[in-house]
Amino acid sequence: MAKISPVSIKYMIHANFEAEGALEKPDVIGALFGQTEGLLGNELEMRELQKEGKIGRIEVELQKDGKRTIGVIKIPTALDQSETTLIAAAIETIERIGPSDSRIEIEKIEDVRGSKRDYIVDRAKKLLTQIQGSTDSREISNEIKSHVKLGEVEEFGDDKVAAGDLTGNEIILVEGRADLVNLMKNGVRNVVAMNGTKLPQGIKELSQEKEITLYVDGDRGGKLIIQNVLDNAKIKYIAMAPDGKEVEELTGKEILMTLRKKIPVEEYLSRAPYSDNRYTGRSYSRQDSEESPEPVKKTNSLSEKDIKFLEELSSENAGSGKAVILDENLKEMKAVSVKTLVGTLRRIQRQPRALVIDGTVTGGMIEAAEEVGCAAIVAKNFAASSKNIQMLSL
């Protein structure tokens, strides 16, 4: 009997079977040959195909499951796609194996050459990095530069956020790791990432020591991030990607242009449609600026003591799925499910001062809070913004 060369294998048929009685491997193989005989003509007779080396050694794995037998069949072929699928379909017509009723179902037909191609590509990438000597290939040069710069990414703080070189006084703060990697690939290394909308404690502390430029996407999401960060950290400059673009997709030229156009936070707030002085949170207020020596106060704004209390309450409430409604003295009025918060706010009798919410704050929650005159919302993430409510991401 001819044997198929492993080099010649094109496809692997994977089939699952189950039978009502106890079986052995010869029973399964015998059924494959015997019950497909004559179905597809002499050219696709499985016995003949195996003799000619077009079908390889059939592998059968089986196990007993009570009175039943279940297992897996693997059939390697050197046939083309249409012939392989015909063989696979013929196997599914087998209704009996040995003395037992059975059912065979094709799980998949694997293109073995695809796996080889994947190996070739992966191996080629590794060999590419090992090429020694000079080359004029721009692609190889860029590949090596990207690999080297990506290797410079380090971890910062207890949250282990991605960071570059933070030894200087000027630091650029971006949203995610992809933004950071793009900046580092283009030569900007004094950068650290938040890894999401929640501001890590290490970055809050860093903002008290360094001159931070917040660099965000040029969309509504970027503006929401500015709002959250300014409520929780001391930021000196704001830089934004061009409208509709994300920092991670900018070219080197675009990165340098937008960073040159960075503006002081005070100027950004004066331009923003919601510049109503609500950025008076724990880490940032207008008195932080040399140009604004007078503190800006907001009616019913939160003190440092209030914010610390809310931070502790938020930690206690984490994972509960609840929203805590607080009165003007920050005493608990009611704790309700986050899902029922909107309805509760619209029925509430007394005006709440603050909400502590476990999870993401939606636009509907913010709208309901505005309607009842709520002054502050504390949560991990915000899906919408408000010009009337102080938002703290703790």
N, C-alpha and C positions, 0 to 999 in steps of 0.2 A: 504494500500500500504506500503510495507516494505521500510525503509529508510536505506541508506548506511551510515555506520559509518565513520566518518572522519578518524579514524585510519586505515580503510581498503582501503582507496583510494590509487591507484597506479599511475594512469595517469590522466591528465587533457587535454581534447581536446579543443583547441582554434580555433574558426572558425570566419571568417568575411563574412557578406552577404550584398547584396544590392538588392532592389526590385524597380520596376518602379512606384509603387503606394504607398498609405498610408497604413500602417500595424499596428497591435497591437501585444503584446507579445503572446497571445493565438494563433494567426495566425501562428507564427513561430513554436511554440511547436507542434501545430497540424500537421503542415507539416512534422516535424521531425518524428513523430510517424506514420502518415498516409502514407507518400510517401516512407518510407523505409520498410513498412510491406511486408513480403514475399520475400524480396530480398535475405536474407541470411539464410533462414530456421528458424524453430521454436526456435532453440537453441540461435540464436542471434537476436530474435525479441525484439526491444527496449522496448516495453510495458512490456513484460515478464521479461526482464532483470531488469527493474526498480522495478517491484513487488518483485523480488528476492533479491533486494538490491545490484545488481551488477553494476547498473548505478545510480548515485545520482541525486540530484535535478538539473535540467537544468536551467542555468541562461541566461537570454537574456537582452541585453542592446541595445536600438535602439534610433534613432533620425531622425527627418525629415530634408531632404535636398532638399528644393523646392518641387517638386512633387514626389521625390524619398524618399525611406526609407533605411537608412544604419544602420548597427549594428554589435554586437559581440555576439557569442554564446559560452558558456563554459559548457562542459559536463564532470563531474568526473566519472571515472570508476574504478572498482576493478577487471577488466578482465586482462588477460595477454597481452603481446605486440601484438601478431598477431591478437587476437580478437579485441583489441582496434583500431588497424589500419584498420581493416575491417569495423568497425562501422564508423570510420572517412571517409573512402573512399565512403561508402554508402551515407553519408550525402551530399557529393559533387554532387551526381546524382540528387538532388532536383532541379527542374527547375521552380517551381511555389510555391509561398507562398500566401495563401488566393487567391484573384482574380488577383494577379499581377505576371508577369514574374520576375524571380529572379535568382540570382547566388550566390552559397555558395562556399567559398574557405577555406581550412584548413590552418591556419597560422602556427601552430606548435602543437606537442603533447608533453606535459611537463611531465617528470618523477618526480612526487611529492616527491618520496622517495629520489631523488637526493638532493632536497632542504633540506630535513630533515638531510641527511648526512652532508651537508655543515654546517648546524646549529650545529650538534653534534661535528664536528671537531673544529669549532670556539669556542664553549662553552668549549670543552676539553682544548683548549689552555689557556683560561682564568682561568679555574680551576687549570691547571698545575702551574700557577704562584702563586696560593694561597695556595699551599700545604705547610704545616708547619711541622716542625720536621725533623729529619735526614733521609737521604735516600742514598742508594748506587748507584742510577741510574746515570750513567755518562751523559746520554742524558739530563736529567732534570737539572743537574748541568751546562752543557754547555748552555742550553736554558736561565737559569737565569743569567749567566755571560754575555751572549750576550745582554740580555735585559738591564742589568745595564749599560754596557759600551756604548750601543747605546744611553742611556739617557743622557750621558755626552757630546754628540755632541751639540755645541753651534753655534751661528751665529756671524760672524765677519765682521766689516766694513759696509759701506753703501750698498754694493752689497749683504750683508747677506750670505756670503759663509759659508760652514760648516767648523767648526774648533774644535780642542780639547783644550788642555792646552797650551796657548801661553805665559805663564809668564816667561819661561826660555829664555836664550840667543840663544839656538840652536833650529831651527824650520825646520820641514820637509814639503816641498811643493809638493802636489800630484795633479793629474789632476781633479778627480771627487770625489763625495761623497762616492761612493762604495769603492774606494781606501782607503779613510780616515777611513771608518767604519772597513775595514779589518785590517788596522794597529792598530786601537784602540782595536779591539777584541783580538789582539795578544800582547797587552801591550804597544804599542807605542802610546803615547798620545800627544806629542808635534808636532801636525800635522795640516795643514790647506789645504783646497782644492780650486782649481781655478774654478771648475764647468765649464769646457770647455777649449778651446784653448785661449780664450781672457783673458788677465791678468787683474784682477780687480785693481782699483786704490789703494784700501786699502793694497793689497799685495805688490804693488810697493813701497809704503811708509814703510811697515813693513821690506822690504828687506834692507832699509837704516839703520835700527836700529838693526836688528837681523842677526845672522849667518844662512843663508838659505842653506839647502840641497835640490836640486830639484830631486825628485824621480819619474821616468817615466817608462812606459811599455817598454818591450824589443823588440820593433818592429820599423818600419819606422815612425809610428805616434809619437812614443816617441821622436825620433830624431827631428821631426818637432817642437814638443813642446819645446824642449831644445832651438832650434833656436829662436823661438818667445819670450821665456822668457828671454833669455840672451840679446836680443835686447832691453828689456824694464825694466829689474830689475837687481839688484846686487845680484849675486849668488856666493856662495863660493865653494860648492861641487856639484857633479853630481853623482847620483846613478841610476842604471838601473836594471829592472827585468831581469831574464834569457831570452835568445833569444826565441822569440815567445810567451812569457808569459805576462800576464797583472798583474799589482800590486794587483788588487782586488781578484785574484784567488790564490795568493801565500799562502803557509803555514807559520806558525810562524817561523819555522826554516829557510825557504828561505828568509823571510823578514830580519831577523837578519844577515844572510850571505851577502845579497846584500848591506845592509847598512854599514856593516864593510868594504866592498870593494869600498866604495865611493871614488872618486878621486877629486882633486882640479880642478876647471874650466880650469885653464891654461893647465893642463895635458890633459884634455879632448880635448881642442881645438888643441893641438899639435898632438893628435892622429887622429882627425877627418879629413876625406878627403877634407873637405871644410874649413880647418883652414887657411884662407887667410886674417885674421885680419879684417873681416867685422863686428865683434861684437863690434862696437863702438857707440852704440846708447845712448839714453838719460840717462839710469840708470846704464849701465855697460860698462866698457872699461878696457883694460888691466892695466891702471894706477891705478885701484882700488886695485890691488894685491900688497902685500908687496914685492913679488918676482919679480915684473915687474915695477920698478919705472918709466921707460921711457914710455910715452904715445905712443901708436901705432896709426899712422895716415893712413888713406885710401884716395886714390885719389878721389876727389870729394865727400868726406864723409860729412855728415850733422852735422852742429853745433847745440848747444843747442837751439839757436834762431830759426834755420831752423826747428827743430823738433817741437818746440812750435807752429810755424806758421802752419806746416802740421797738427798738432793735431786739431787746430781751423778749418782749411779747411776741415778736415775729418768729424768733427762734423756738419759743415754746409752742407756737401754733403750727410750725412746719410739719407737713405730712398729715395734718388733721382733715384737710379738705374743707375747712371752715373759714368764714369771714367774721372777724370780731368788730362790732360797731361800738365806738367810744364816744362819750359825751364831751362837753366843753372842758371838763376836768380830767379827761383821758381815763375815765372810769368806764368799765364795761357796761354797755346798755343791753347788748344781746349778742350771742354767738350763733350764727346760722350757717347752713350749708352754702358753699360758694354758688351752687346751682340755683338757690332760691334768693340770693342776695338782692337782685334787681327788684323783685316783687316786694321784698321786705322793706327796702328803702322807700319805695313808692307808697307804702302804707304806714310808715313810721310817724309817730306823733311829734317827737322832739327832734331838734336839729342836731345831727352828729357832727363832731369835730374831725374825727379821723376814722379810717378803716384800715384794719390789718388783714390782708387777704393771703391765703395759702394758694400759690399758683400764679397763673398769668391773668392780668387785669384786661378785660375786654372793653371794646368801645361802649357796649351797652351798660356795663358797670359804671364807667366814667360818666356817661350821660345821666344815669340815675343819681349818682353822687352829686353832680352839679345841680340837679333839680332841687335837692334838699339842702344845698349850701354847705356841703362837706368841704373842709379846708385841706385835708391831706389824705393820701393813700399810701400805704406801705405794702410792698410786694416784691417778689423776685424779678418778675418780668412784666412789661407793659406792651400791649398790642396796639395801643392808641395813645394820643396825647391830649392834653387839656391846658388851656391858658388860664384856668380859674382854680386849679387844684395843684397843690404841691405834691410831687411824686417822689417817693424815696425808695430806692432799690437797695434793700438791706440783706 
